[in-house]
Amino acid sequence: AYKVGVWVSGVPEQDFFFELSLEWLMNGMANTWEPFLLGCGVVGISAGLIGFCAIHLIWRGMISWKWRTRRKI
């Protein structure tokens, strides 16, 4: 998500070491939160749209398959 946010916003990428601690979240995220948040939004919306379209196509395929098999009987 961070790399997508950097790519979309055009901000130069910064190297950082992730550490799961409160101190890192308070200090380390100070420079990286904006592209990370933007990337999360872009990735989330993209994944949602792709998932919605995939489920919609699968649903239509199943309904048409069931409708065709029902007519043959």
N, CA, C, O and CB atoms as a CASP TS submission, in Angstrom:
PFRMAT TS
TARGET T0000
AUTHOR 0000-0000-0000
METHOD Language model
MODEL 1
PARENT N/A
ATOM      1  N   ALA     1       0.830  -1.190   0.000  1.00  0.00           N
ATOM      2  CA  ALA     1       0.000   0.000   0.000  1.00  0.00           C
ATOM      3  C   ALA     1       0.873   1.252   0.000  1.00  0.00           C
ATOM      4  O   ALA     1       0.536   2.255  -0.630  1.00  0.00           O
ATOM      5  CB  ALA     1      -0.943  -0.001   1.211  1.00  0.00           C
ATOM      6  N   TYR     2       1.994   1.185   0.709  1.00  0.00           N
ATOM      7  CA  TYR     2       2.879   2.345   0.755  1.00  0.00           C
ATOM      8  C   TYR     2       3.454   2.642  -0.624  1.00  0.00           C
ATOM      9  O   TYR     2       3.516   3.802  -1.030  1.00  0.00           O
ATOM     10  CB  TYR     2       4.011   2.117   1.762  1.00  0.00           C
ATOM     11  N   LYS     3       3.868   1.622  -1.336  1.00  0.00           N
ATOM     12  CA  LYS     3       4.446   1.830  -2.673  1.00  0.00           C
ATOM     13  C   LYS     3       3.392   2.340  -3.653  1.00  0.00           C
ATOM     14  O   LYS     3       3.704   3.164  -4.513  1.00  0.00           O
ATOM     15  CB  LYS     3       5.064   0.521  -3.201  1.00  0.00           C
ATOM     16  N   VAL     4       2.180   1.875  -3.542  1.00  0.00           N
ATOM     17  CA  VAL     4       1.105   2.381  -4.397  1.00  0.00           C
ATOM     18  C   VAL     4       0.839   3.847  -4.073  1.00  0.00           C
ATOM     19  O   VAL     4       0.653   4.653  -4.985  1.00  0.00           O
ATOM     20  CB  VAL     4      -0.188   1.539  -4.219  1.00  0.00           C
ATOM     21  N   GLY     5       0.816   4.201  -2.805  1.00  0.00           N
ATOM     22  CA  GLY     5       0.611   5.585  -2.410  1.00  0.00           C
ATOM     23  C   GLY     5       1.723   6.498  -2.878  1.00  0.00           C
ATOM     24  O   GLY     5       1.470   7.634  -3.280  1.00  0.00           O
ATOM     25  N   VAL     6       2.948   6.014  -2.831  1.00  0.00           N
ATOM     26  CA  VAL     6       4.086   6.793  -3.337  1.00  0.00           C
ATOM     27  C   VAL     6       3.953   6.989  -4.839  1.00  0.00           C
ATOM     28  O   VAL     6       4.208   8.078  -5.351  1.00  0.00           O
ATOM     29  CB  VAL     6       5.428   6.093  -3.004  1.00  0.00           C
ATOM     30  N   TRP     7       3.553   5.937  -5.544  1.00  0.00           N
ATOM     31  CA  TRP     7       3.402   6.013  -6.995  1.00  0.00           C
ATOM     32  C   TRP     7       2.283   6.978  -7.389  1.00  0.00           C
ATOM     33  O   TRP     7       2.446   7.760  -8.326  1.00  0.00           O
ATOM     34  CB  TRP     7       3.123   4.621  -7.572  1.00  0.00           C
ATOM     35  N   VAL     8       1.150   6.933  -6.685  1.00  0.00           N
ATOM     36  CA  VAL     8       0.007   7.788  -7.014  1.00  0.00           C
ATOM     37  C   VAL     8       0.300   9.246  -6.675  1.00  0.00           C
ATOM     38  O   VAL     8      -0.007  10.137  -7.467  1.00  0.00           O
ATOM     39  CB  VAL     8      -1.249   7.315  -6.268  1.00  0.00           C
ATOM     40  N   SER     9       0.881   9.496  -5.525  1.00  0.00           N
ATOM     41  CA  SER     9       1.087  10.875  -5.075  1.00  0.00           C
ATOM     42  C   SER     9       2.338  11.517  -5.655  1.00  0.00           C
ATOM     43  O   SER     9       2.432  12.744  -5.698  1.00  0.00           O
ATOM     44  CB  SER     9       1.162  10.914  -3.577  1.00  0.00           C
ATOM     45  N   GLY    10       3.295  10.722  -6.099  1.00  0.00           N
ATOM     46  CA  GLY    10       4.518  11.274  -6.653  1.00  0.00           C
ATOM     47  C   GLY    10       5.526  11.704  -5.602  1.00  0.00           C
ATOM     48  O   GLY    10       6.517  12.357  -5.930  1.00  0.00           O
ATOM     49  N   VAL    11       5.291  11.350  -4.344  1.00  0.00           N
ATOM     50  CA  VAL    11       6.222  11.666  -3.260  1.00  0.00           C
ATOM     51  C   VAL    11       7.422  10.729  -3.365  1.00  0.00           C
ATOM     52  O   VAL    11       7.239   9.545  -3.651  1.00  0.00           O
ATOM     53  CB  VAL    11       5.530  11.539  -1.858  1.00  0.00           C
ATOM     54  N   PRO    12       8.638  11.217  -3.144  1.00  0.00           N
ATOM     55  CA  PRO    12       9.781  10.299  -3.211  1.00  0.00           C
ATOM     56  C   PRO    12       9.709   9.233  -2.116  1.00  0.00           C
ATOM     57  O   PRO    12       9.345   9.514  -0.974  1.00  0.00           O
ATOM     58  CB  PRO    12      11.096  11.080  -3.092  1.00  0.00           C
ATOM     59  N   GLU    13      10.062   8.015  -2.492  1.00  0.00           N
ATOM     60  CA  GLU    13      10.003   6.889  -1.547  1.00  0.00           C
ATOM     61  C   GLU    13      11.119   7.014  -0.517  1.00  0.00           C
ATOM     62  O   GLU    13      12.257   7.348  -0.849  1.00  0.00           O
ATOM     63  CB  GLU    13      10.112   5.532  -2.296  1.00  0.00           C
ATOM     64  N   GLN    14      10.776   6.743   0.733  1.00  0.00           N
ATOM     65  CA  GLN    14      11.747   6.793   1.820  1.00  0.00           C
ATOM     66  C   GLN    14      11.955   5.388   2.356  1.00  0.00           C
ATOM     67  O   GLN    14      11.001   4.628   2.519  1.00  0.00           O
ATOM     68  CB  GLN    14      11.281   7.752   2.949  1.00  0.00           C
ATOM     69  N   ASP    15      13.193   5.051   2.626  1.00  0.00           N
ATOM     70  CA  ASP    15      13.488   3.763   3.244  1.00  0.00           C
ATOM     71  C   ASP    15      13.202   3.848   4.734  1.00  0.00           C
ATOM     72  O   ASP    15      13.555   4.829   5.390  1.00  0.00           O
ATOM     73  CB  ASP    15      14.958   3.345   2.989  1.00  0.00           C
ATOM     74  N   PHE    16      12.565   2.824   5.258  1.00  0.00           N
ATOM     75  CA  PHE    16      12.298   2.774   6.697  1.00  0.00           C
ATOM     76  C   PHE    16      12.284   1.331   7.147  1.00  0.00           C
ATOM     77  O   PHE    16      12.037   0.420   6.357  1.00  0.00           O
ATOM     78  CB  PHE    16      10.958   3.469   7.046  1.00  0.00           C
ATOM     79  N   PHE    17      12.547   1.137   8.402  1.00  0.00           N
ATOM     80  CA  PHE    17      12.531  -0.186   9.018  1.00  0.00           C
ATOM     81  C   PHE    17      11.287  -0.270   9.891  1.00  0.00           C
ATOM     82  O   PHE    17      11.129   0.503  10.837  1.00  0.00           O
ATOM     83  CB  PHE    17      13.837  -0.454   9.854  1.00  0.00           C
ATOM     84  N   PHE    18      10.401  -1.217   9.568  1.00  0.00           N
ATOM     85  CA  PHE    18       9.164  -1.368  10.334  1.00  0.00           C
ATOM     86  C   PHE    18       9.431  -2.121  11.624  1.00  0.00           C
ATOM     87  O   PHE    18      10.083  -3.166  11.634  1.00  0.00           O
ATOM     88  CB  PHE    18       8.093  -2.097   9.505  1.00  0.00           C
ATOM     89  N   GLU    19       8.919  -1.573  12.701  1.00  0.00           N
ATOM     90  CA  GLU    19       9.022  -2.214  14.011  1.00  0.00           C
ATOM     91  C   GLU    19       7.660  -2.078  14.688  1.00  0.00           C
ATOM     92  O   GLU    19       7.128  -0.974  14.797  1.00  0.00           O
ATOM     93  CB  GLU    19      10.173  -1.572  14.890  1.00  0.00           C
ATOM     94  N   LEU    20       7.111  -3.165  15.131  1.00  0.00           N
ATOM     95  CA  LEU    20       5.796  -3.142  15.750  1.00  0.00           C
ATOM     96  C   LEU    20       5.925  -2.707  17.203  1.00  0.00           C
ATOM     97  O   LEU    20       6.020  -3.532  18.112  1.00  0.00           O
ATOM     98  CB  LEU    20       5.117  -4.523  15.650  1.00  0.00           C
ATOM     99  N   SER    21       5.926  -1.398  17.399  1.00  0.00           N
ATOM    100  CA  SER    21       5.991  -0.843  18.745  1.00  0.00           C
ATOM    101  C   SER    21       5.264   0.496  18.749  1.00  0.00           C
ATOM    102  O   SER    21       5.072   1.113  17.702  1.00  0.00           O
ATOM    103  CB  SER    21       7.469  -0.682  19.222  1.00  0.00           C
ATOM    104  N   LEU    22       4.873   0.927  19.908  1.00  0.00           N
ATOM    105  CA  LEU    22       4.178   2.203  20.031  1.00  0.00           C
ATOM    106  C   LEU    22       5.103   3.361  19.674  1.00  0.00           C
ATOM    107  O   LEU    22       4.664   4.344  19.077  1.00  0.00           O
ATOM    108  CB  LEU    22       3.633   2.381  21.452  1.00  0.00           C
ATOM    109  N   GLU    23       6.363   3.252  20.030  1.00  0.00           N
ATOM    110  CA  GLU    23       7.312   4.323  19.717  1.00  0.00           C
ATOM    111  C   GLU    23       7.456   4.496  18.203  1.00  0.00           C
ATOM    112  O   GLU    23       7.473   5.622  17.705  1.00  0.00           O
ATOM    113  CB  GLU    23       8.686   4.027  20.352  1.00  0.00           C
ATOM    114  N   TRP    24       7.560   3.377  17.468  1.00  0.00           N
ATOM    115  CA  TRP    24       7.690   3.489  16.024  1.00  0.00           C
ATOM    116  C   TRP    24       6.425   4.056  15.407  1.00  0.00           C
ATOM    117  O   TRP    24       6.493   4.863  14.480  1.00  0.00           O
ATOM    118  CB  TRP    24       8.011   2.135  15.412  1.00  0.00           C
ATOM    119  N   LEU    25       5.269   3.641  15.914  1.00  0.00           N
ATOM    120  CA  LEU    25       4.017   4.169  15.372  1.00  0.00           C
ATOM    121  C   LEU    25       3.899   5.666  15.602  1.00  0.00           C
ATOM    122  O   LEU    25       3.361   6.379  14.754  1.00  0.00           O
ATOM    123  CB  LEU    25       2.826   3.455  15.996  1.00  0.00           C
ATOM    124  N   MET    26       4.389   6.152  16.724  1.00  0.00           N
ATOM    125  CA  MET    26       4.308   7.579  17.023  1.00  0.00           C
ATOM    126  C   MET    26       5.359   8.387  16.261  1.00  0.00           C
ATOM    127  O   MET    26       5.068   9.499  15.820  1.00  0.00           O
ATOM    128  CB  MET    26       4.468   7.805  18.515  1.00  0.00           C
ATOM    129  N   ASN    27       6.564   7.858  16.097  1.00  0.00           N
ATOM    130  CA  ASN    27       7.654   8.613  15.483  1.00  0.00           C
ATOM    131  C   ASN    27       7.974   8.170  14.059  1.00  0.00           C
ATOM    132  O   ASN    27       8.242   9.012  13.202  1.00  0.00           O
ATOM    133  CB  ASN    27       8.886   8.493  16.328  1.00  0.00           C
ATOM    134  N   GLY    28       7.952   6.896  13.795  1.00  0.00           N
ATOM    135  CA  GLY    28       8.341   6.380  12.487  1.00  0.00           C
ATOM    136  C   GLY    28       7.315   6.618  11.400  1.00  0.00           C
ATOM    137  O   GLY    28       7.672   6.763  10.230  1.00  0.00           O
ATOM    138  N   MET    29       6.058   6.661  11.765  1.00  0.00           N
ATOM    139  CA  MET    29       5.000   6.877  10.779  1.00  0.00           C
ATOM    140  C   MET    29       4.819   8.354  10.438  1.00  0.00           C
ATOM    141  O   MET    29       4.006   8.688   9.577  1.00  0.00           O
ATOM    142  CB  MET    29       3.692   6.308  11.290  1.00  0.00           C
ATOM    143  N   ALA    30       5.552   9.232  11.089  1.00  0.00           N
ATOM    144  CA  ALA    30       5.372  10.665  10.868  1.00  0.00           C
ATOM    145  C   ALA    30       5.620  11.048   9.413  1.00  0.00           C
ATOM    146  O   ALA    30       4.928  11.917   8.882  1.00  0.00           O
ATOM    147  CB  ALA    30       6.301  11.456  11.777  1.00  0.00           C
ATOM    148  N   ASN    31       6.584  10.424   8.765  1.00  0.00           N
ATOM    149  CA  ASN    31       6.928  10.786   7.383  1.00  0.00           C
ATOM    150  C   ASN    31       6.257   9.905   6.350  1.00  0.00           C
ATOM    151  O   ASN    31       6.251  10.248   5.167  1.00  0.00           O
ATOM    152  CB  ASN    31       8.415  10.720   7.193  1.00  0.00           C
ATOM    153  N   THR    32       5.697   8.790   6.757  1.00  0.00           N
ATOM    154  CA  THR    32       5.174   7.832   5.775  1.00  0.00           C
ATOM    155  C   THR    32       3.667   7.646   5.828  1.00  0.00           C
ATOM    156  O   THR    32       3.135   6.859   5.045  1.00  0.00           O
ATOM    157  CB  THR    32       5.828   6.510   5.974  1.00  0.00           C
ATOM    158  N   TRP    33       2.963   8.322   6.700  1.00  0.00           N
ATOM    159  CA  TRP    33       1.543   8.030   6.857  1.00  0.00           C
ATOM    160  C   TRP    33       0.707   8.515   5.682  1.00  0.00           C
ATOM    161  O   TRP    33      -0.283   7.867   5.340  1.00  0.00           O
ATOM    162  CB  TRP    33       1.034   8.652   8.126  1.00  0.00           C
ATOM    163  N   GLU    34       1.062   9.619   5.056  1.00  0.00           N
ATOM    164  CA  GLU    34       0.239  10.144   3.967  1.00  0.00           C
ATOM    165  C   GLU    34       0.228   9.221   2.743  1.00  0.00           C
ATOM    166  O   GLU    34      -0.852   8.866   2.269  1.00  0.00           O
ATOM    167  CB  GLU    34       0.739  11.522   3.563  1.00  0.00           C
ATOM    168  N   PRO    35       1.401   8.817   2.212  1.00  0.00           N
ATOM    169  CA  PRO    35       1.328   7.884   1.084  1.00  0.00           C
ATOM    170  C   PRO    35       0.776   6.520   1.473  1.00  0.00           C
ATOM    171  O   PRO    35       0.149   5.848   0.654  1.00  0.00           O
ATOM    172  CB  PRO    35       2.694   7.713   0.475  1.00  0.00           C
ATOM    173  N   PHE    36       1.004   6.105   2.716  1.00  0.00           N
ATOM    174  CA  PHE    36       0.466   4.819   3.172  1.00  0.00           C
ATOM    175  C   PHE    36      -1.054   4.856   3.216  1.00  0.00           C
ATOM    176  O   PHE    36      -1.707   3.914   2.767  1.00  0.00           O
ATOM    177  CB  PHE    36       1.024   4.459   4.558  1.00  0.00           C
ATOM    178  N   LEU    37      -1.620   5.922   3.746  1.00  0.00           N
ATOM    179  CA  LEU    37      -3.076   6.042   3.828  1.00  0.00           C
ATOM    180  C   LEU    37      -3.690   6.146   2.437  1.00  0.00           C
ATOM    181  O   LEU    37      -4.721   5.529   2.166  1.00  0.00           O
ATOM    182  CB  LEU    37      -3.469   7.266   4.672  1.00  0.00           C
ATOM    183  N   LEU    38      -3.066   6.920   1.555  1.00  0.00           N
ATOM    184  CA  LEU    38      -3.561   7.028   0.181  1.00  0.00           C
ATOM    185  C   LEU    38      -3.488   5.675  -0.524  1.00  0.00           C
ATOM    186  O   LEU    38      -4.423   5.286  -1.223  1.00  0.00           O
ATOM    187  CB  LEU    38      -2.754   8.082  -0.603  1.00  0.00           C
ATOM    188  N   GLY    39      -2.383   4.964  -0.342  1.00  0.00           N
ATOM    189  CA  GLY    39      -2.236   3.642  -0.952  1.00  0.00           C
ATOM    190  C   GLY    39      -3.249   2.653  -0.423  1.00  0.00           C
ATOM    191  O   GLY    39      -3.763   1.830  -1.181  1.00  0.00           O
ATOM    192  N   CYS    40      -3.548   2.718   0.873  1.00  0.00           N
ATOM    193  CA  CYS    40      -4.571   1.831   1.448  1.00  0.00           C
ATOM    194  C   CYS    40      -5.927   2.084   0.798  1.00  0.00           C
ATOM    195  O   CYS    40      -6.660   1.144   0.491  1.00  0.00           O
ATOM    196  CB  CYS    40      -4.671   2.033   2.978  1.00  0.00           C
ATOM    197  N   GLY    41      -6.251   3.344   0.594  1.00  0.00           N
ATOM    198  CA  GLY    41      -7.522   3.665  -0.055  1.00  0.00           C
ATOM    199  C   GLY    41      -7.589   3.167  -1.482  1.00  0.00           C
ATOM    200  O   GLY    41      -8.592   2.587  -1.896  1.00  0.00           O
ATOM    201  N   VAL    42      -6.516   3.392  -2.241  1.00  0.00           N
ATOM    202  CA  VAL    42      -6.486   2.960  -3.642  1.00  0.00           C
ATOM    203  C   VAL    42      -6.540   1.439  -3.744  1.00  0.00           C
ATOM    204  O   VAL    42      -7.289   0.900  -4.558  1.00  0.00           O
ATOM    205  CB  VAL    42      -5.225   3.490  -4.342  1.00  0.00           C
ATOM    206  N   VAL    43      -5.751   0.743  -2.923  1.00  0.00           N
ATOM    207  CA  VAL    43      -5.741  -0.720  -2.956  1.00  0.00           C
ATOM    208  C   VAL    43      -7.094  -1.274  -2.494  1.00  0.00           C
ATOM    209  O   VAL    43      -7.597  -2.238  -3.072  1.00  0.00           O
ATOM    210  CB  VAL    43      -4.600  -1.274  -2.069  1.00  0.00           C
ATOM    211  N   GLY    44      -7.677  -0.676  -1.466  1.00  0.00           N
ATOM    212  CA  GLY    44      -8.965  -1.147  -0.969  1.00  0.00           C
ATOM    213  C   GLY    44     -10.084  -0.984  -1.984  1.00  0.00           C
ATOM    214  O   GLY    44     -10.886  -1.896  -2.188  1.00  0.00           O
ATOM    215  N   ILE    45     -10.134   0.185  -2.623  1.00  0.00           N
ATOM    216  CA  ILE    45     -11.167   0.425  -3.632  1.00  0.00           C
ATOM    217  C   ILE    45     -10.965  -0.496  -4.835  1.00  0.00           C
ATOM    218  O   ILE    45     -11.928  -1.053  -5.363  1.00  0.00           O
ATOM    219  CB  ILE    45     -11.153   1.902  -4.080  1.00  0.00           C
ATOM    220  N   SER    46      -9.717  -0.654  -5.265  1.00  0.00           N
ATOM    221  CA  SER    46      -9.435  -1.539  -6.404  1.00  0.00           C
ATOM    222  C   SER    46      -9.813  -2.981  -6.094  1.00  0.00           C
ATOM    223  O   SER    46     -10.456  -3.645  -6.907  1.00  0.00           O
ATOM    224  CB  SER    46      -7.952  -1.462  -6.786  1.00  0.00           C
ATOM    225  N   ALA    47      -9.421  -3.463  -4.929  1.00  0.00           N
ATOM    226  CA  ALA    47      -9.755  -4.842  -4.556  1.00  0.00           C
ATOM    227  C   ALA    47     -11.261  -5.027  -4.427  1.00  0.00           C
ATOM    228  O   ALA    47     -11.793  -6.072  -4.802  1.00  0.00           O
ATOM    229  CB  ALA    47      -9.066  -5.223  -3.238  1.00  0.00           C
ATOM    230  N   GLY    48     -11.949  -4.025  -3.902  1.00  0.00           N
ATOM    231  CA  GLY    48     -13.401  -4.101  -3.787  1.00  0.00           C
ATOM    232  C   GLY    48     -14.083  -4.173  -5.137  1.00  0.00           C
ATOM    233  O   GLY    48     -15.001  -4.970  -5.333  1.00  0.00           O
ATOM    234  N   LEU    49     -13.636  -3.339  -6.074  1.00  0.00           N
ATOM    235  CA  LEU    49     -14.232  -3.353  -7.412  1.00  0.00           C
ATOM    236  C   LEU    49     -13.946  -4.659  -8.152  1.00  0.00           C
ATOM    237  O   LEU    49     -14.828  -5.216  -8.805  1.00  0.00           O
ATOM    238  CB  LEU    49     -13.715  -2.175  -8.228  1.00  0.00           C
ATOM    239  N   ILE    50     -12.720  -5.136  -8.047  1.00  0.00           N
ATOM    240  CA  ILE    50     -12.375  -6.403  -8.700  1.00  0.00           C
ATOM    241  C   ILE    50     -13.169  -7.556  -8.089  1.00  0.00           C
ATOM    242  O   ILE    50     -13.668  -8.417  -8.813  1.00  0.00           O
ATOM    243  CB  ILE    50     -10.860  -6.679  -8.583  1.00  0.00           C
ATOM    244  N   GLY    51     -13.287  -7.577  -6.774  1.00  0.00           N
ATOM    245  CA  GLY    51     -14.066  -8.615  -6.102  1.00  0.00           C
ATOM    246  C   GLY    51     -15.537  -8.561  -6.471  1.00  0.00           C
ATOM    247  O   GLY    51     -16.162  -9.593  -6.713  1.00  0.00           O
ATOM    248  N   PHE    52     -16.095  -7.339  -6.515  1.00  0.00           N
ATOM    249  CA  PHE    52     -17.496  -7.188  -6.881  1.00  0.00           C
ATOM    250  C   PHE    52     -17.749  -7.696  -8.299  1.00  0.00           C
ATOM    251  O   PHE    52     -18.709  -8.429  -8.537  1.00  0.00           O
ATOM    252  CB  PHE    52     -17.922  -5.723  -6.759  1.00  0.00           C
ATOM    253  N   CYS    53     -16.887  -7.306  -9.238  1.00  0.00           N
ATOM    254  CA  CYS    53     -17.056  -7.742 -10.630  1.00  0.00           C
ATOM    255  C   CYS    53     -16.898  -9.250 -10.759  1.00  0.00           C
ATOM    256  O   CYS    53     -17.647  -9.887 -11.500  1.00  0.00           O
ATOM    257  CB  CYS    53     -16.047  -7.034 -11.538  1.00  0.00           C
ATOM    258  N   ALA    54     -15.934  -9.828 -10.048  1.00  0.00           N
ATOM    259  CA  ALA    54     -15.722 -11.270 -10.118  1.00  0.00           C
ATOM    260  C   ALA    54     -16.932 -12.027  -9.576  1.00  0.00           C
ATOM    261  O   ALA    54     -17.398 -12.979 -10.202  1.00  0.00           O
ATOM    262  CB  ALA    54     -14.459 -11.663  -9.340  1.00  0.00           C
ATOM    263  N   ILE    55     -17.441 -11.615  -8.427  1.00  0.00           N
ATOM    264  CA  ILE    55     -18.613 -12.284  -7.846  1.00  0.00           C
ATOM    265  C   ILE    55     -19.830 -12.106  -8.742  1.00  0.00           C
ATOM    266  O   ILE    55     -20.631 -13.028  -8.893  1.00  0.00           O
ATOM    267  CB  ILE    55     -18.911 -11.737  -6.436  1.00  0.00           C
ATOM    268  N   HIS    56     -19.974 -10.925  -9.338  1.00  0.00           N
ATOM    269  CA  HIS    56     -21.101 -10.674 -10.239  1.00  0.00           C
ATOM    270  C   HIS    56     -21.035 -11.601 -11.455  1.00  0.00           C
ATOM    271  O   HIS    56     -22.052 -12.168 -11.856  1.00  0.00           O
ATOM    272  CB  HIS    56     -21.113  -9.198 -10.693  1.00  0.00           C
ATOM    273  N   LEU    57     -19.851 -11.757 -12.041  1.00  0.00           N
ATOM    274  CA  LEU    57     -19.708 -12.643 -13.197  1.00  0.00           C
ATOM    275  C   LEU    57     -19.929 -14.105 -12.820  1.00  0.00           C
ATOM    276  O   LEU    57     -20.560 -14.850 -13.570  1.00  0.00           O
ATOM    277  CB  LEU    57     -18.328 -12.474 -13.823  1.00  0.00           C
ATOM    278  N   ILE    58     -19.420 -14.515 -11.676  1.00  0.00           N
ATOM    279  CA  ILE    58     -19.640 -15.894 -11.215  1.00  0.00           C
ATOM    280  C   ILE    58     -21.121 -16.140 -10.974  1.00  0.00           C
ATOM    281  O   ILE    58     -21.644 -17.192 -11.341  1.00  0.00           O
ATOM    282  CB  ILE    58     -18.836 -16.179  -9.926  1.00  0.00           C
ATOM    283  N   TRP    59     -21.794 -15.186 -10.364  1.00  0.00           N
ATOM    284  CA  TRP    59     -23.233 -15.313 -10.091  1.00  0.00           C
ATOM    285  C   TRP    59     -24.018 -15.432 -11.398  1.00  0.00           C
ATOM    286  O   TRP    59     -24.887 -16.295 -11.527  1.00  0.00           O
ATOM    287  CB  TRP    59     -23.742 -14.101  -9.271  1.00  0.00           C
ATOM    288  N   ARG    60     -23.711 -14.561 -12.370  1.00  0.00           N
ATOM    289  CA  ARG    60     -24.407 -14.631 -13.656  1.00  0.00           C
ATOM    290  C   ARG    60     -24.146 -15.959 -14.354  1.00  0.00           C
ATOM    291  O   ARG    60     -25.054 -16.537 -14.952  1.00  0.00           O
ATOM    292  CB  ARG    60     -23.978 -13.474 -14.558  1.00  0.00           C
ATOM    293  N   GLY    61     -22.906 -16.447 -14.281  1.00  0.00           N
ATOM    294  CA  GLY    61     -22.580 -17.726 -14.898  1.00  0.00           C
ATOM    295  C   GLY    61     -23.343 -18.880 -14.267  1.00  0.00           C
ATOM    296  O   GLY    61     -23.847 -19.758 -14.966  1.00  0.00           O
ATOM    297  N   MET    62     -23.423 -18.872 -12.951  1.00  0.00           N
ATOM    298  CA  MET    62     -24.152 -19.938 -12.258  1.00  0.00           C
ATOM    299  C   MET    62     -25.640 -19.895 -12.583  1.00  0.00           C
ATOM    300  O   MET    62     -26.254 -20.940 -12.800  1.00  0.00           O
ATOM    301  CB  MET    62     -23.945 -19.826 -10.746  1.00  0.00           C
ATOM    302  N   ILE    63     -26.222 -18.713 -12.620  1.00  0.00           N
ATOM    303  CA  ILE    63     -27.651 -18.592 -12.924  1.00  0.00           C
ATOM    304  C   ILE    63     -27.929 -19.038 -14.360  1.00  0.00           C
ATOM    305  O   ILE    63     -28.894 -19.762 -14.605  1.00  0.00           O
ATOM    306  CB  ILE    63     -28.132 -17.135 -12.713  1.00  0.00           C
ATOM    307  N   SER    64     -27.091 -18.612 -15.311  1.00  0.00           N
ATOM    308  CA  SER    64     -27.330 -19.028 -16.701  1.00  0.00           C
ATOM    309  C   SER    64     -27.109 -20.528 -16.870  1.00  0.00           C
ATOM    310  O   SER    64     -27.824 -21.167 -17.642  1.00  0.00           O
ATOM    311  CB  SER    64     -26.413 -18.252 -17.662  1.00  0.00           C
ATOM    312  N   TRP    65     -26.130 -21.105 -16.162  1.00  0.00           N
ATOM    313  CA  TRP    65     -25.903 -22.545 -16.228  1.00  0.00           C
ATOM    314  C   TRP    65     -27.111 -23.300 -15.666  1.00  0.00           C
ATOM    315  O   TRP    65     -27.564 -24.276 -16.262  1.00  0.00           O
ATOM    316  CB  TRP    65     -24.621 -22.926 -15.456  1.00  0.00           C
ATOM    317  N   LYS    66     -27.630 -22.850 -14.524  1.00  0.00           N
ATOM    318  CA  LYS    66     -28.801 -23.500 -13.942  1.00  0.00           C
ATOM    319  C   LYS    66     -30.018 -23.350 -14.857  1.00  0.00           C
ATOM    320  O   LYS    66     -30.818 -24.278 -14.978  1.00  0.00           O
ATOM    321  CB  LYS    66     -29.103 -22.914 -12.554  1.00  0.00           C
ATOM    322  N   TRP    67     -30.163 -22.192 -15.500  1.00  0.00           N
ATOM    323  CA  TRP    67     -31.299 -21.964 -16.376  1.00  0.00           C
ATOM    324  C   TRP    67     -31.224 -22.878 -17.602  1.00  0.00           C
ATOM    325  O   TRP    67     -32.243 -23.412 -18.040  1.00  0.00           O
ATOM    326  CB  TRP    67     -31.355 -20.491 -16.806  1.00  0.00           C
ATOM    327  N   ARG    68     -30.023 -23.057 -18.154  1.00  0.00           N
ATOM    328  CA  ARG    68     -29.859 -23.948 -19.313  1.00  0.00           C
ATOM    329  C   ARG    68     -30.093 -25.411 -18.938  1.00  0.00           C
ATOM    330  O   ARG    68     -30.686 -26.158 -19.717  1.00  0.00           O
ATOM    331  CB  ARG    68     -28.456 -23.786 -19.913  1.00  0.00           C
ATOM    332  N   THR    69     -29.636 -25.830 -17.754  1.00  0.00           N
ATOM    333  CA  THR    69     -29.858 -27.232 -17.360  1.00  0.00           C
ATOM    334  C   THR    69     -31.324 -27.472 -17.011  1.00  0.00           C
ATOM    335  O   THR    69     -31.812 -28.593 -17.154  1.00  0.00           O
ATOM    336  CB  THR    69     -28.961 -27.607 -16.157  1.00  0.00           C
ATOM    337  N   ARG    70     -32.025 -26.455 -16.562  1.00  0.00           N
ATOM    338  CA  ARG    70     -33.439 -26.612 -16.238  1.00  0.00           C
ATOM    339  C   ARG    70     -34.249 -26.811 -17.512  1.00  0.00           C
ATOM    340  O   ARG    70     -35.209 -27.581 -17.501  1.00  0.00           O
ATOM    341  CB  ARG    70     -33.958 -25.393 -15.456  1.00  0.00           C
ATOM    342  N   ARG    71     -33.902 -26.154 -18.592  1.00  0.00           N
ATOM    343  CA  ARG    71     -34.633 -26.277 -19.854  1.00  0.00           C
ATOM    344  C   ARG    71     -34.461 -27.650 -20.481  1.00  0.00           C
ATOM    345  O   ARG    71     -35.364 -28.107 -21.182  1.00  0.00           O
ATOM    346  CB  ARG    71     -34.177 -25.212 -20.830  1.00  0.00           C
ATOM    347  N   LYS    72     -33.351 -28.321 -20.263  1.00  0.00           N
ATOM    348  CA  LYS    72     -33.087 -29.617 -20.884  1.00  0.00           C
ATOM    349  C   LYS    72     -33.937 -30.724 -20.283  1.00  0.00           C
ATOM    350  O   LYS    72     -34.160 -31.743 -20.935  1.00  0.00           O
ATOM    351  CB  LYS    72     -31.623 -29.970 -20.751  1.00  0.00           C
ATOM    352  N   ILE    73     -34.406 -30.556 -19.084  1.00  0.00           N
ATOM    353  CA  ILE    73     -35.175 -31.623 -18.424  1.00  0.00           C
ATOM    354  C   ILE    73     -36.583 -31.678 -18.886  1.00  0.00           C
ATOM    355  O   ILE    73     -37.352 -32.521 -18.423  1.00  0.00           O
ATOM    356  CB  ILE    73     -35.159 -31.451 -16.948  1.00  0.00           C
TER
END
